[in-house]
């Protein structure tokens, strides 16, 4: 877990908006997930854009791949 923690710290950015920061802190308290990890995920998934909308173009294929991955664990 240490390498992931270091990655999370290195991705943390200064352009994060105060409302996003508060939301990540609330999520850390509510779900017990480290704020640095949540910040890194926010950076990668939406570049901290709180208005980003995700789309799935091949959802069924992604779901099959996800099921195969979990079965392999």
mmCIF file of the N, C-alpha and C atoms, coordinates in Angstrom:
data_MODEL
# 
_entry.id   MODEL 
# 
loop_
_atom_site.group_PDB 
_atom_site.id 
_atom_site.type_symbol 
_atom_site.label_atom_id 
_atom_site.label_alt_id 
_atom_site.label_comp_id 
_atom_site.label_asym_id 
_atom_site.label_entity_id 
_atom_site.label_seq_id 
_atom_site.pdbx_PDB_ins_code 
_atom_site.Cartn_x 
_atom_site.Cartn_y 
_atom_site.Cartn_z 
_atom_site.occupancy 
_atom_site.B_iso_or_equiv 
_atom_site.pdbx_formal_charge 
_atom_site.auth_seq_id 
_atom_site.auth_comp_id 
_atom_site.auth_asym_id 
_atom_site.auth_atom_id 
_atom_site.pdbx_PDB_model_num 
ATOM 1   N N  . UNK A 1 1  ? 0.826   -1.195  0.000   1.00 0.00 ? 1  UNK A N  1 
ATOM 2   C CA . UNK A 1 1  ? 0.000   0.000   0.000   1.00 0.00 ? 1  UNK A CA 1 
ATOM 3   C C  . UNK A 1 1  ? 0.869   1.256   0.000   1.00 0.00 ? 1  UNK A C  1 
ATOM 4   N N  . UNK A 1 2  ? 2.080   1.159   0.465   1.00 0.00 ? 2  UNK A N  1 
ATOM 5   C CA . UNK A 1 2  ? 2.942   2.333   0.513   1.00 0.00 ? 2  UNK A CA 1 
ATOM 6   C C  . UNK A 1 2  ? 3.143   2.961   -0.862  1.00 0.00 ? 2  UNK A C  1 
ATOM 7   N N  . UNK A 1 3  ? 3.459   2.187   -1.926  1.00 0.00 ? 3  UNK A N  1 
ATOM 8   C CA . UNK A 1 3  ? 3.636   2.830   -3.229  1.00 0.00 ? 3  UNK A CA 1 
ATOM 9   C C  . UNK A 1 3  ? 2.379   3.569   -3.680  1.00 0.00 ? 3  UNK A C  1 
ATOM 10  N N  . UNK A 1 4  ? 1.203   3.012   -3.420  1.00 0.00 ? 4  UNK A N  1 
ATOM 11  C CA . UNK A 1 4  ? -0.049  3.675   -3.790  1.00 0.00 ? 4  UNK A CA 1 
ATOM 12  C C  . UNK A 1 4  ? -0.208  4.969   -3.009  1.00 0.00 ? 4  UNK A C  1 
ATOM 13  N N  . UNK A 1 5  ? 0.155   4.963   -1.736  1.00 0.00 ? 5  UNK A N  1 
ATOM 14  C CA . UNK A 1 5  ? 0.081   6.174   -0.919  1.00 0.00 ? 5  UNK A CA 1 
ATOM 15  C C  . UNK A 1 5  ? 1.008   7.255   -1.459  1.00 0.00 ? 5  UNK A C  1 
ATOM 16  N N  . UNK A 1 6  ? 2.199   6.851   -1.863  1.00 0.00 ? 6  UNK A N  1 
ATOM 17  C CA . UNK A 1 6  ? 3.139   7.820   -2.424  1.00 0.00 ? 6  UNK A CA 1 
ATOM 18  C C  . UNK A 1 6  ? 2.616   8.384   -3.732  1.00 0.00 ? 6  UNK A C  1 
ATOM 19  N N  . UNK A 1 7  ? 2.008   7.533   -4.560  1.00 0.00 ? 7  UNK A N  1 
ATOM 20  C CA . UNK A 1 7  ? 1.412   7.993   -5.805  1.00 0.00 ? 7  UNK A CA 1 
ATOM 21  C C  . UNK A 1 7  ? 0.298   8.981   -5.516  1.00 0.00 ? 7  UNK A C  1 
ATOM 22  N N  . UNK A 1 8  ? -0.529  8.668   -4.547  1.00 0.00 ? 8  UNK A N  1 
ATOM 23  C CA . UNK A 1 8  ? -1.640  9.557   -4.195  1.00 0.00 ? 8  UNK A CA 1 
ATOM 24  C C  . UNK A 1 8  ? -1.110  10.924  -3.771  1.00 0.00 ? 8  UNK A C  1 
ATOM 25  N N  . UNK A 1 9  ? -0.049  10.947  -2.995  1.00 0.00 ? 9  UNK A N  1 
ATOM 26  C CA . UNK A 1 9  ? 0.511   12.217  -2.556  1.00 0.00 ? 9  UNK A CA 1 
ATOM 27  C C  . UNK A 1 9  ? 1.124   12.987  -3.711  1.00 0.00 ? 9  UNK A C  1 
ATOM 28  N N  . UNK A 1 10 ? 1.739   12.287  -4.661  1.00 0.00 ? 10 UNK A N  1 
ATOM 29  C CA . UNK A 1 10 ? 2.390   12.969  -5.771  1.00 0.00 ? 10 UNK A CA 1 
ATOM 30  C C  . UNK A 1 10 ? 1.387   13.533  -6.762  1.00 0.00 ? 10 UNK A C  1 
ATOM 31  N N  . UNK A 1 11 ? 0.183   12.965  -6.841  1.00 0.00 ? 11 UNK A N  1 
ATOM 32  C CA . UNK A 1 11 ? -0.820  13.442  -7.787  1.00 0.00 ? 11 UNK A CA 1 
ATOM 33  C C  . UNK A 1 11 ? -1.607  14.616  -7.216  1.00 0.00 ? 11 UNK A C  1 
ATOM 34  N N  . UNK A 1 12 ? -1.642  14.735  -5.890  1.00 0.00 ? 12 UNK A N  1 
ATOM 35  C CA . UNK A 1 12 ? -2.416  15.796  -5.252  1.00 0.00 ? 12 UNK A CA 1 
ATOM 36  C C  . UNK A 1 12 ? -2.020  17.138  -5.862  1.00 0.00 ? 12 UNK A C  1 
ATOM 37  N N  . UNK A 1 13 ? -3.016  17.923  -6.217  1.00 0.00 ? 13 UNK A N  1 
ATOM 38  C CA . UNK A 1 13 ? -2.734  19.141  -6.940  1.00 0.00 ? 13 UNK A CA 1 
ATOM 39  C C  . UNK A 1 13 ? -3.244  20.359  -6.192  1.00 0.00 ? 13 UNK A C  1 
ATOM 40  N N  . UNK A 1 14 ? -2.677  21.527  -6.487  1.00 0.00 ? 14 UNK A N  1 
ATOM 41  C CA . UNK A 1 14 ? -3.079  22.749  -5.826  1.00 0.00 ? 14 UNK A CA 1 
ATOM 42  C C  . UNK A 1 14 ? -4.337  23.348  -6.440  1.00 0.00 ? 14 UNK A C  1 
ATOM 43  N N  . UNK A 1 15 ? -4.712  22.926  -7.649  1.00 0.00 ? 15 UNK A N  1 
ATOM 44  C CA . UNK A 1 15 ? -5.861  23.536  -8.292  1.00 0.00 ? 15 UNK A CA 1 
ATOM 45  C C  . UNK A 1 15 ? -7.191  22.972  -7.784  1.00 0.00 ? 15 UNK A C  1 
ATOM 46  N N  . UNK A 1 16 ? -7.151  22.135  -6.777  1.00 0.00 ? 16 UNK A N  1 
ATOM 47  C CA . UNK A 1 16 ? -8.381  21.546  -6.252  1.00 0.00 ? 16 UNK A CA 1 
ATOM 48  C C  . UNK A 1 16 ? -9.229  22.632  -5.579  1.00 0.00 ? 16 UNK A C  1 
ATOM 49  N N  . UNK A 1 17 ? -10.476 22.656  -5.932  1.00 0.00 ? 17 UNK A N  1 
ATOM 50  C CA . UNK A 1 17 ? -11.437 23.648  -5.435  1.00 0.00 ? 17 UNK A CA 1 
ATOM 51  C C  . UNK A 1 17 ? -11.807 23.335  -3.978  1.00 0.00 ? 17 UNK A C  1 
ATOM 52  N N  . UNK A 1 18 ? -12.107 24.360  -3.200  1.00 0.00 ? 18 UNK A N  1 
ATOM 53  C CA . UNK A 1 18 ? -12.382 24.198  -1.765  1.00 0.00 ? 18 UNK A CA 1 
ATOM 54  C C  . UNK A 1 18 ? -13.602 23.307  -1.530  1.00 0.00 ? 18 UNK A C  1 
ATOM 55  N N  . UNK A 1 19 ? -14.623 23.410  -2.387  1.00 0.00 ? 19 UNK A N  1 
ATOM 56  C CA . UNK A 1 19 ? -15.802 22.552  -2.224  1.00 0.00 ? 19 UNK A CA 1 
ATOM 57  C C  . UNK A 1 19 ? -15.480 21.090  -2.500  1.00 0.00 ? 19 UNK A C  1 
ATOM 58  N N  . UNK A 1 20 ? -14.624 20.850  -3.503  1.00 0.00 ? 20 UNK A N  1 
ATOM 59  C CA . UNK A 1 20 ? -14.198 19.481  -3.788  1.00 0.00 ? 20 UNK A CA 1 
ATOM 60  C C  . UNK A 1 20 ? -13.396 18.940  -2.620  1.00 0.00 ? 20 UNK A C  1 
ATOM 61  N N  . UNK A 1 21 ? -12.506 19.768  -2.079  1.00 0.00 ? 21 UNK A N  1 
ATOM 62  C CA . UNK A 1 21 ? -11.690 19.369  -0.926  1.00 0.00 ? 21 UNK A CA 1 
ATOM 63  C C  . UNK A 1 21 ? -12.578 18.996  0.259   1.00 0.00 ? 21 UNK A C  1 
ATOM 64  N N  . UNK A 1 22 ? -13.587 19.809  0.541   1.00 0.00 ? 22 UNK A N  1 
ATOM 65  C CA . UNK A 1 22 ? -14.501 19.516  1.650   1.00 0.00 ? 22 UNK A CA 1 
ATOM 66  C C  . UNK A 1 22 ? -15.276 18.222  1.382   1.00 0.00 ? 22 UNK A C  1 
ATOM 67  N N  . UNK A 1 23 ? -15.684 18.024  0.130   1.00 0.00 ? 23 UNK A N  1 
ATOM 68  C CA . UNK A 1 23 ? -16.401 16.801  -0.225  1.00 0.00 ? 23 UNK A CA 1 
ATOM 69  C C  . UNK A 1 23 ? -15.539 15.566  -0.016  1.00 0.00 ? 23 UNK A C  1 
ATOM 70  N N  . UNK A 1 24 ? -14.259 15.652  -0.384  1.00 0.00 ? 24 UNK A N  1 
ATOM 71  C CA . UNK A 1 24 ? -13.344 14.527  -0.196  1.00 0.00 ? 24 UNK A CA 1 
ATOM 72  C C  . UNK A 1 24 ? -13.113 14.255  1.287   1.00 0.00 ? 24 UNK A C  1 
ATOM 73  N N  . UNK A 1 25 ? -13.021 15.318  2.081   1.00 0.00 ? 25 UNK A N  1 
ATOM 74  C CA . UNK A 1 25 ? -12.846 15.153  3.524   1.00 0.00 ? 25 UNK A CA 1 
ATOM 75  C C  . UNK A 1 25 ? -14.088 14.497  4.142   1.00 0.00 ? 25 UNK A C  1 
ATOM 76  N N  . UNK A 1 26 ? -15.261 14.901  3.684   1.00 0.00 ? 26 UNK A N  1 
ATOM 77  C CA . UNK A 1 26 ? -16.501 14.286  4.174   1.00 0.00 ? 26 UNK A CA 1 
ATOM 78  C C  . UNK A 1 26 ? -16.562 12.808  3.798   1.00 0.00 ? 26 UNK A C  1 
ATOM 79  N N  . UNK A 1 27 ? -16.157 12.493  2.567   1.00 0.00 ? 27 UNK A N  1 
ATOM 80  C CA . UNK A 1 27 ? -16.161 11.097  2.124   1.00 0.00 ? 27 UNK A CA 1 
ATOM 81  C C  . UNK A 1 27 ? -15.172 10.270  2.941   1.00 0.00 ? 27 UNK A C  1 
ATOM 82  N N  . UNK A 1 28 ? -14.023 10.867  3.290   1.00 0.00 ? 28 UNK A N  1 
ATOM 83  C CA . UNK A 1 28 ? -13.041 10.160  4.115   1.00 0.00 ? 28 UNK A CA 1 
ATOM 84  C C  . UNK A 1 28 ? -13.660 9.794   5.465   1.00 0.00 ? 28 UNK A C  1 
ATOM 85  N N  . UNK A 1 29 ? -14.332 10.765  6.078   1.00 0.00 ? 29 UNK A N  1 
ATOM 86  C CA . UNK A 1 29 ? -14.955 10.498  7.380   1.00 0.00 ? 29 UNK A CA 1 
ATOM 87  C C  . UNK A 1 29 ? -16.095 9.474   7.260   1.00 0.00 ? 29 UNK A C  1 
ATOM 88  N N  . UNK A 1 30 ? -16.917 9.622   6.243   1.00 0.00 ? 30 UNK A N  1 
ATOM 89  C CA . UNK A 1 30 ? -18.089 8.767   6.108   1.00 0.00 ? 30 UNK A CA 1 
ATOM 90  C C  . UNK A 1 30 ? -17.724 7.331   5.739   1.00 0.00 ? 30 UNK A C  1 
ATOM 91  N N  . UNK A 1 31 ? -16.773 7.160   4.790   1.00 0.00 ? 31 UNK A N  1 
ATOM 92  C CA . UNK A 1 31 ? -16.472 5.829   4.277   1.00 0.00 ? 31 UNK A CA 1 
ATOM 93  C C  . UNK A 1 31 ? -15.139 5.254   4.762   1.00 0.00 ? 31 UNK A C  1 
ATOM 94  N N  . UNK A 1 32 ? -14.337 6.067   5.453   1.00 0.00 ? 32 UNK A N  1 
ATOM 95  C CA . UNK A 1 32 ? -13.066 5.577   5.974   1.00 0.00 ? 32 UNK A CA 1 
ATOM 96  C C  . UNK A 1 32 ? -12.011 5.349   4.907   1.00 0.00 ? 32 UNK A C  1 
ATOM 97  N N  . UNK A 1 33 ? -12.110 6.089   3.799   1.00 0.00 ? 33 UNK A N  1 
ATOM 98  C CA . UNK A 1 33 ? -11.121 5.976   2.726   1.00 0.00 ? 33 UNK A CA 1 
ATOM 99  C C  . UNK A 1 33 ? -10.187 7.171   2.827   1.00 0.00 ? 33 UNK A C  1 
ATOM 100 N N  . UNK A 1 34 ? -8.896  6.915   2.759   1.00 0.00 ? 34 UNK A N  1 
ATOM 101 C CA . UNK A 1 34 ? -7.888  7.952   2.912   1.00 0.00 ? 34 UNK A CA 1 
ATOM 102 C C  . UNK A 1 34 ? -8.122  9.105   1.928   1.00 0.00 ? 34 UNK A C  1 
ATOM 103 N N  . UNK A 1 35 ? -8.075  10.334  2.452   1.00 0.00 ? 35 UNK A N  1 
ATOM 104 C CA . UNK A 1 35 ? -8.324  11.512  1.620   1.00 0.00 ? 35 UNK A CA 1 
ATOM 105 C C  . UNK A 1 35 ? -7.317  11.643  0.477   1.00 0.00 ? 35 UNK A C  1 
ATOM 106 N N  . UNK A 1 36 ? -6.062  11.267  0.710   1.00 0.00 ? 36 UNK A N  1 
ATOM 107 C CA . UNK A 1 36 ? -5.058  11.347  -0.356  1.00 0.00 ? 36 UNK A CA 1 
ATOM 108 C C  . UNK A 1 36 ? -5.412  10.416  -1.512  1.00 0.00 ? 36 UNK A C  1 
ATOM 109 N N  . UNK A 1 37 ? -5.918  9.236   -1.183  1.00 0.00 ? 37 UNK A N  1 
ATOM 110 C CA . UNK A 1 37 ? -6.330  8.303   -2.228  1.00 0.00 ? 37 UNK A CA 1 
ATOM 111 C C  . UNK A 1 37 ? -7.538  8.862   -2.983  1.00 0.00 ? 37 UNK A C  1 
ATOM 112 N N  . UNK A 1 38 ? -8.516  9.410   -2.261  1.00 0.00 ? 38 UNK A N  1 
ATOM 113 C CA . UNK A 1 38 ? -9.681  10.010  -2.909  1.00 0.00 ? 38 UNK A CA 1 
ATOM 114 C C  . UNK A 1 38 ? -9.275  11.184  -3.803  1.00 0.00 ? 38 UNK A C  1 
ATOM 115 N N  . UNK A 1 39 ? -8.314  11.979  -3.335  1.00 0.00 ? 39 UNK A N  1 
ATOM 116 C CA . UNK A 1 39 ? -7.831  13.112  -4.124  1.00 0.00 ? 39 UNK A CA 1 
ATOM 117 C C  . UNK A 1 39 ? -7.168  12.639  -5.400  1.00 0.00 ? 39 UNK A C  1 
ATOM 118 N N  . UNK A 1 40 ? -6.372  11.586  -5.298  1.00 0.00 ? 40 UNK A N  1 
ATOM 119 C CA . UNK A 1 40 ? -5.716  11.035  -6.479  1.00 0.00 ? 40 UNK A CA 1 
ATOM 120 C C  . UNK A 1 40 ? -6.753  10.498  -7.473  1.00 0.00 ? 40 UNK A C  1 
ATOM 121 N N  . UNK A 1 41 ? -7.771  9.827   -6.955  1.00 0.00 ? 41 UNK A N  1 
ATOM 122 C CA . UNK A 1 41 ? -8.826  9.310   -7.829  1.00 0.00 ? 41 UNK A CA 1 
ATOM 123 C C  . UNK A 1 41 ? -9.566  10.461  -8.511  1.00 0.00 ? 41 UNK A C  1 
ATOM 124 N N  . UNK A 1 42 ? -9.847  11.523  -7.766  1.00 0.00 ? 42 UNK A N  1 
ATOM 125 C CA . UNK A 1 42 ? -10.525 12.684  -8.321  1.00 0.00 ? 42 UNK A CA 1 
ATOM 126 C C  . UNK A 1 42 ? -9.698  13.322  -9.434  1.00 0.00 ? 42 UNK A C  1 
ATOM 127 N N  . UNK A 1 43 ? -8.401  13.394  -9.238  1.00 0.00 ? 43 UNK A N  1 
ATOM 128 C CA . UNK A 1 43 ? -7.500  13.976  -10.244 1.00 0.00 ? 43 UNK A CA 1 
ATOM 129 C C  . UNK A 1 43 ? -7.511  13.140  -11.523 1.00 0.00 ? 43 UNK A C  1 
ATOM 130 N N  . UNK A 1 44 ? -7.392  11.832  -11.371 1.00 0.00 ? 44 UNK A N  1 
ATOM 131 C CA . UNK A 1 44 ? -7.317  10.943  -12.535 1.00 0.00 ? 44 UNK A CA 1 
ATOM 132 C C  . UNK A 1 44 ? -8.650  10.871  -13.270 1.00 0.00 ? 44 UNK A C  1 
ATOM 133 N N  . UNK A 1 45 ? -9.736  10.740  -12.530 1.00 0.00 ? 45 UNK A N  1 
ATOM 134 C CA . UNK A 1 45 ? -11.043 10.540  -13.143 1.00 0.00 ? 45 UNK A CA 1 
ATOM 135 C C  . UNK A 1 45 ? -11.621 11.794  -13.790 1.00 0.00 ? 45 UNK A C  1 
ATOM 136 N N  . UNK A 1 46 ? -11.397 12.980  -13.173 1.00 0.00 ? 46 UNK A N  1 
ATOM 137 C CA . UNK A 1 46 ? -12.061 14.177  -13.711 1.00 0.00 ? 46 UNK A CA 1 
ATOM 138 C C  . UNK A 1 46 ? -11.196 15.434  -13.657 1.00 0.00 ? 46 UNK A C  1 
ATOM 139 N N  . UNK A 1 47 ? -9.937  15.291  -13.285 1.00 0.00 ? 47 UNK A N  1 
ATOM 140 C CA . UNK A 1 47 ? -9.053  16.447  -13.089 1.00 0.00 ? 47 UNK A CA 1 
ATOM 141 C C  . UNK A 1 47 ? -9.693  17.432  -12.107 1.00 0.00 ? 47 UNK A C  1 
ATOM 142 N N  . UNK A 1 48 ? -10.333 16.885  -11.077 1.00 0.00 ? 48 UNK A N  1 
ATOM 143 C CA . UNK A 1 48 ? -11.007 17.637  -10.014 1.00 0.00 ? 48 UNK A CA 1 
ATOM 144 C C  . UNK A 1 48 ? -12.177 18.476  -10.528 1.00 0.00 ? 48 UNK A C  1 
ATOM 145 N N  . UNK A 1 49 ? -12.715 18.126  -11.680 1.00 0.00 ? 49 UNK A N  1 
ATOM 146 C CA . UNK A 1 49 ? -13.857 18.849  -12.230 1.00 0.00 ? 49 UNK A CA 1 
ATOM 147 C C  . UNK A 1 49 ? -15.132 18.298  -11.604 1.00 0.00 ? 49 UNK A C  1 
ATOM 148 N N  . UNK A 1 50 ? -15.738 19.092  -10.715 1.00 0.00 ? 50 UNK A N  1 
ATOM 149 C CA . UNK A 1 50 ? -16.929 18.621  -10.018 1.00 0.00 ? 50 UNK A CA 1 
ATOM 150 C C  . UNK A 1 50 ? -18.146 18.518  -10.930 1.00 0.00 ? 50 UNK A C  1 
ATOM 151 N N  . UNK A 1 51 ? -18.053 19.056  -12.147 1.00 0.00 ? 51 UNK A N  1 
ATOM 152 C CA . UNK A 1 51 ? -19.173 18.996  -13.089 1.00 0.00 ? 51 UNK A CA 1 
ATOM 153 C C  . UNK A 1 51 ? -18.961 17.946  -14.181 1.00 0.00 ? 51 UNK A C  1 
ATOM 154 N N  . UNK A 1 52 ? -17.905 17.149  -14.057 1.00 0.00 ? 52 UNK A N  1 
ATOM 155 C CA . UNK A 1 52 ? -17.618 16.125  -15.058 1.00 0.00 ? 52 UNK A CA 1 
ATOM 156 C C  . UNK A 1 52 ? -18.741 15.090  -15.082 1.00 0.00 ? 52 UNK A C  1 
ATOM 157 N N  . UNK A 1 53 ? -19.043 14.613  -16.270 1.00 0.00 ? 53 UNK A N  1 
ATOM 158 C CA . UNK A 1 53 ? -20.068 13.588  -16.443 1.00 0.00 ? 53 UNK A CA 1 
ATOM 159 C C  . UNK A 1 53 ? -19.413 12.399  -17.124 1.00 0.00 ? 53 UNK A C  1 
ATOM 160 N N  . UNK A 1 54 ? -19.482 11.249  -16.477 1.00 0.00 ? 54 UNK A N  1 
ATOM 161 C CA . UNK A 1 54 ? -18.895 10.047  -17.042 1.00 0.00 ? 54 UNK A CA 1 
ATOM 162 C C  . UNK A 1 54 ? -19.843 9.388   -18.033 1.00 0.00 ? 54 UNK A C  1 
ATOM 163 N N  . UNK A 1 55 ? -19.273 8.790   -19.042 1.00 0.00 ? 55 UNK A N  1 
ATOM 164 C CA . UNK A 1 55 ? -20.073 8.029   -20.003 1.00 0.00 ? 55 UNK A CA 1 
ATOM 165 C C  . UNK A 1 55 ? -19.432 6.666   -20.185 1.00 0.00 ? 55 UNK A C  1 
ATOM 166 N N  . UNK A 1 56 ? -20.256 5.713   -20.452 1.00 0.00 ? 56 UNK A N  1 
ATOM 167 C CA . UNK A 1 56 ? -19.769 4.360   -20.707 1.00 0.00 ? 56 UNK A CA 1 
ATOM 168 C C  . UNK A 1 56 ? -20.212 3.980   -22.115 1.00 0.00 ? 56 UNK A C  1 
ATOM 169 N N  . UNK A 1 57 ? -19.237 3.773   -22.980 1.00 0.00 ? 57 UNK A N  1 
ATOM 170 C CA . UNK A 1 57 ? -19.583 3.466   -24.368 1.00 0.00 ? 57 UNK A CA 1 
ATOM 171 C C  . UNK A 1 57 ? -19.770 1.976   -24.608 1.00 0.00 ? 57 UNK A C  1 
ATOM 172 N N  . UNK A 1 58 ? -19.048 1.159   -23.863 1.00 0.00 ? 58 UNK A N  1 
ATOM 173 C CA . UNK A 1 58 ? -19.167 -0.291  -24.033 1.00 0.00 ? 58 UNK A CA 1 
ATOM 174 C C  . UNK A 1 58 ? -19.363 -0.944  -22.665 1.00 0.00 ? 58 UNK A C  1 
ATOM 175 N N  . UNK A 1 59 ? -20.426 -0.554  -21.992 1.00 0.00 ? 59 UNK A N  1 
ATOM 176 C CA . UNK A 1 59 ? -20.683 -0.976  -20.627 1.00 0.00 ? 59 UNK A CA 1 
ATOM 177 C C  . UNK A 1 59 ? -20.763 -2.475  -20.431 1.00 0.00 ? 59 UNK A C  1 
ATOM 178 N N  . UNK A 1 60 ? -21.432 -3.193  -21.334 1.00 0.00 ? 60 UNK A N  1 
ATOM 179 C CA . UNK A 1 60 ? -21.554 -4.643  -21.171 1.00 0.00 ? 60 UNK A CA 1 
ATOM 180 C C  . UNK A 1 60 ? -20.200 -5.331  -21.281 1.00 0.00 ? 60 UNK A C  1 
ATOM 181 N N  . UNK A 1 61 ? -19.379 -4.864  -22.193 1.00 0.00 ? 61 UNK A N  1 
ATOM 182 C CA . UNK A 1 61 ? -18.037 -5.445  -22.347 1.00 0.00 ? 61 UNK A CA 1 
ATOM 183 C C  . UNK A 1 61 ? -17.193 -5.158  -21.106 1.00 0.00 ? 61 UNK A C  1 
ATOM 184 N N  . UNK A 1 62 ? -17.284 -3.945  -20.579 1.00 0.00 ? 62 UNK A N  1 
ATOM 185 C CA . UNK A 1 62 ? -16.542 -3.596  -19.373 1.00 0.00 ? 62 UNK A CA 1 
ATOM 186 C C  . UNK A 1 62 ? -17.020 -4.417  -18.182 1.00 0.00 ? 62 UNK A C  1 
ATOM 187 N N  . UNK A 1 63 ? -18.315 -4.653  -18.095 1.00 0.00 ? 63 UNK A N  1 
ATOM 188 C CA . UNK A 1 63 ? -18.868 -5.453  -17.012 1.00 0.00 ? 63 UNK A CA 1 
ATOM 189 C C  . UNK A 1 63 ? -18.352 -6.889  -17.086 1.00 0.00 ? 63 UNK A C  1 
ATOM 190 N N  . UNK A 1 64 ? -18.287 -7.460  -18.287 1.00 0.00 ? 64 UNK A N  1 
ATOM 191 C CA . UNK A 1 64 ? -17.759 -8.818  -18.464 1.00 0.00 ? 64 UNK A CA 1 
ATOM 192 C C  . UNK A 1 64 ? -16.300 -8.884  -18.025 1.00 0.00 ? 64 UNK A C  1 
ATOM 193 N N  . UNK A 1 65 ? -15.512 -7.881  -18.428 1.00 0.00 ? 65 UNK A N  1 
ATOM 194 C CA . UNK A 1 65 ? -14.100 -7.850  -18.048 1.00 0.00 ? 65 UNK A CA 1 
ATOM 195 C C  . UNK A 1 65 ? -13.946 -7.719  -16.539 1.00 0.00 ? 65 UNK A C  1 
ATOM 196 N N  . UNK A 1 66 ? -14.792 -6.918  -15.921 1.00 0.00 ? 66 UNK A N  1 
ATOM 197 C CA . UNK A 1 66 ? -14.738 -6.748  -14.475 1.00 0.00 ? 66 UNK A CA 1 
ATOM 198 C C  . UNK A 1 66 ? -15.081 -8.046  -13.750 1.00 0.00 ? 66 UNK A C  1 
ATOM 199 N N  . UNK A 1 67 ? -16.100 -8.739  -14.226 1.00 0.00 ? 67 UNK A N  1 
ATOM 200 C CA . UNK A 1 67 ? -16.470 -10.032 -13.624 1.00 0.00 ? 67 UNK A CA 1 
ATOM 201 C C  . UNK A 1 67 ? -15.331 -11.034 -13.757 1.00 0.00 ? 67 UNK A C  1 
ATOM 202 N N  . UNK A 1 68 ? -14.697 -11.084 -14.924 1.00 0.00 ? 68 UNK A N  1 
ATOM 203 C CA . UNK A 1 68 ? -13.566 -12.001 -15.139 1.00 0.00 ? 68 UNK A CA 1 
ATOM 204 C C  . UNK A 1 68 ? -12.420 -11.654 -14.196 1.00 0.00 ? 68 UNK A C  1 
ATOM 205 N N  . UNK A 1 69 ? -12.167 -10.365 -14.037 1.00 0.00 ? 69 UNK A N  1 
ATOM 206 C CA . UNK A 1 69 ? -11.091 -9.943  -13.144 1.00 0.00 ? 69 UNK A CA 1 
ATOM 207 C C  . UNK A 1 69 ? -11.352 -10.410 -11.705 1.00 0.00 ? 69 UNK A C  1 
ATOM 208 N N  . UNK A 1 70 ? -12.572 -10.180 -11.205 1.00 0.00 ? 70 UNK A N  1 
ATOM 209 C CA . UNK A 1 70 ? -12.879 -10.582 -9.826  1.00 0.00 ? 70 UNK A CA 1 
ATOM 210 C C  . UNK A 1 70 ? -12.869 -12.090 -9.658  1.00 0.00 ? 70 UNK A C  1 
ATOM 211 N N  . UNK A 1 71 ? -13.261 -12.811 -10.677 1.00 0.00 ? 71 UNK A N  1 
ATOM 212 C CA . UNK A 1 71 ? -13.194 -14.281 -10.596 1.00 0.00 ? 71 UNK A CA 1 
ATOM 213 C C  . UNK A 1 71 ? -11.750 -14.765 -10.512 1.00 0.00 ? 71 UNK A C  1 
ATOM 214 N N  . UNK A 1 72 ? -10.844 -14.021 -11.119 1.00 0.00 ? 72 UNK A N  1 
ATOM 215 C CA . UNK A 1 72 ? -9.439  -14.440 -11.126 1.00 0.00 ? 72 UNK A CA 1 
ATOM 216 C C  . UNK A 1 72 ? -8.735  -14.170 -9.792  1.00 0.00 ? 72 UNK A C  1 
ATOM 217 N N  . UNK A 1 73 ? -9.350  -13.391 -8.922  1.00 0.00 ? 73 UNK A N  1 
ATOM 218 C CA . UNK A 1 73 ? -8.709  -13.052 -7.643  1.00 0.00 ? 73 UNK A CA 1 
ATOM 219 C C  . UNK A 1 73 ? -8.733  -14.191 -6.659  1.00 0.00 ? 73 UNK A C  1 
# 
